Amino acid sequence: MSTDTVDLTSPPDRGVATRLALLAVVTTLVLELIRSSGALLDRAFASGALAAASAAVLTYAAPALLAVVVLVIAGTRTAAGRVSGFPSGRAVLIGTVALGALRLMVQALDGGLRFGLGLATVALGVTVLTLTVAFVAARPNGGHQAALGLTLGLGTSTGLQLALGTWDAYWRHSVLGWAVTVVLVVGAVLLARLIRTEVVGGRPRRLWVLGPYLALAAMILANPAFAASQDGARLAWAGGVLVIAAAVGFLLLLSPTRLTSGFRIASAVLLPLAIVGAFWWHGPWVLVCLVVAQATAAVALATALGSRRSAPPTLSRTGVVSGVIGLGTILPLLGYQLDYDVPLGFPNTWVVVAAAVTVAGAGLRLRTPAPPGGLATGPAGAPSGSGTIRPERVPVTINPLRLLVLPSVALAVVGLWACAPTDAVPATSTNASLRLLDWNLHYGVSPATSVDLEQIARTIEAQHPDVVTLQEVSRGWVMGGGADVGTWLSHRLGMQMVFVPAADRQFGNVILSRSRLSEVLTTALPYGEGPQQRSAISATVTLAGDTPLRVTSVHLQHRSENTATRLSEIAALLAAQPTATPRVIGGDLNAEPGSVEIQTLTGAGWLSALDVAGGAAGARALTSPSDVPVARIDWVLGQQVTFTDAQVLTAPRSSDHLPVVTTVAVAP
């Protein structure tokens, strides 16, 4: 092991651009890993909410141990000969190399191996980012440098998601997926190698703020699908605004003389208000809130990390702080998502607002104890006499660092092409009948613990459908890997999309069509016994001869004991259906053949496609769970229509449900 000694008197302060670039690349890698953990933990969720929550907590608490392991291997020692609790450049390099190796291994895996190794990679990623931030923030101007690097990473992550259409390289086994992964890993390792000889002392006092900051970043600040679904704007434009917002925050921190105490206090107040606005407002105001949130979060982070202690932390303290950061990352995300299975008793958005308040509160602490002699020292070492942390004055040579925002901007420009809107579809179908496919996508996560949107698209494409009704469609849910599944499929298949929120604006039902959808209607369904708010979306497709056909995509409550709630939902659904227009409903009704729910529908004159056109095999077909089907809960039903060639597709299994496909014609 190395016998390097920590020098507390002259921490190096060169290579600012290298440190910022390293932080940006590592942040991009870690945000991708945090998004991946949602889909990985879905595997544990199959055993129940408690199993998923336990796996999540264990994964994100693991940095407490991993940080100690990395520091012991690095072997940097204090003057007393003990292993230092402060990360040296050597420790950052060792952690980055290990992270890169695991990340490359995960790229080639699926199933149980990806689940275990993937969660280990998430834990190590949080560890490496924590050590890197601590390493950067422990020097003069370090708080600003760390905040600059993290903000730059948010912009780079957002730009990369846009360039990939929000389907992360993590889930792609293609050449593109491997290329993106290799570039990020090699870039991180090379940048870490450049700072490997740097050894600094001291420590940031409020490093724990990194946890809730990462939670906000993964869910909101670096989530273009969230911005698009909340705002209703096109994905490319909404994501582009997030990239610009990150650039604004970055450039704001490059002018620290503007960051007066009043400005910092205003930022701390505005941050949680902006998060509230992003959740509760609609339209362009959402993007305004996101710009404000991005800039104010950067200011709060710089303030929180700008306070340092001269003494290095002990090994155990660094481990504890790393674990706190991990838990601070997952608990807001976990609380928000679990509310949809185990209701919290209050709006789950307040969990995310609480994370914003935590970050803002850390940014309000502007005082620090004076050093020996009774005088506080400013960033340049000059006594201030007040004990107040003055804005860290970043050297004027930092101005060229403005060019570091260019990669994220370039990626966003690529995203304008990758997320370009679908070409206009014809006003009417050319056929007198249409092929319809219904599928519950389980937010894009398969039983093999993968998010393979290309496989989903090919499965749909192979059936040559004119209309697709989808349920459990994610638009930025961390549980679905952060992808905007609906928009991605719309672009990939060249079909028009209409979306209606269900649990929230990042999760709901979709109709895709090769011809124009008109008279779009959202039907809010009764909440009943919960635990999720459900909805249906209906639209009219015009067949050849100007014959209208009403199509609905719906998802009913899922708990077996919720029969009364499902009957109320069915009553509301049928009340919204036209009486004179031929109509078809596709959806996950969470009801089996012979149930009171299905009897209610058939008693009202609705015909089941599988039962009337699927033959004996169709009548016996099962749809859930897809790996070992035991129930038929996915249905296509119609009135004033005829069905032919109805079947359940048994492969590939890209969701925990199997799709139902049929041909629909208007009855003469």
Secondary structure, 3 states (H helix, E strand, C coil): CCCCECCCCCCCCCCHHHHHHHHHHHHHHHHHHHHHHHHHHHHHHCCCHHHHHHHHHHHHHCHHHHHHHHHHHHCCECCCCCECCCCCHHHHHHHHHHHHHHHHHHHCCCHHHHHHHHHHHHHHHHHHHHHHHHHHHCCCCHHHHHHHHHHHHHHHHHHHHHHCCCCCHHHCCCHHHHHHHHHHHHHHHHHHHHCCCCCCCCEECCHHHHHHHHHHHHHHHCCHHHHHHHHCCCHHHHHHHHHHHHHHHHHHHCCHHHCCHHHHHHHHHHHHHHHHHHHHCCCHHHHHHHHHHHHHHHHHHHHHHCCEECCCCCHHHHHHHHHHHHHHHHHHHHHHHHCCCCCCCCCCHHHHHHHHHHHHHHHHCCECCCCCCCCCECCCCCECCCCECCCCCCCHHHHHHHHHHHHHHHHHHHHHHHCCCCCCCCCCCCCCEEEEEEEECHHHCCCCCCCCHHHHHHHHHHCCCCEEEEEEEEECCHHHCCCEHHHHHHHHHCCEEEEEEEEECCEEEEEEECCCEEEEEEEECCCCCCCCCCEEEEEEEEECCCEEEEEEEEECCCCCCCHHHHHHHHHHHHHCCCCCCCEEEEEECCCCCCCHHHHHHHHCCCEEHHHHHCHHHHHHCCCECCCCCCECCEEEEEECEEEEEEEECCCCCCCCCCCEEEEEEECC
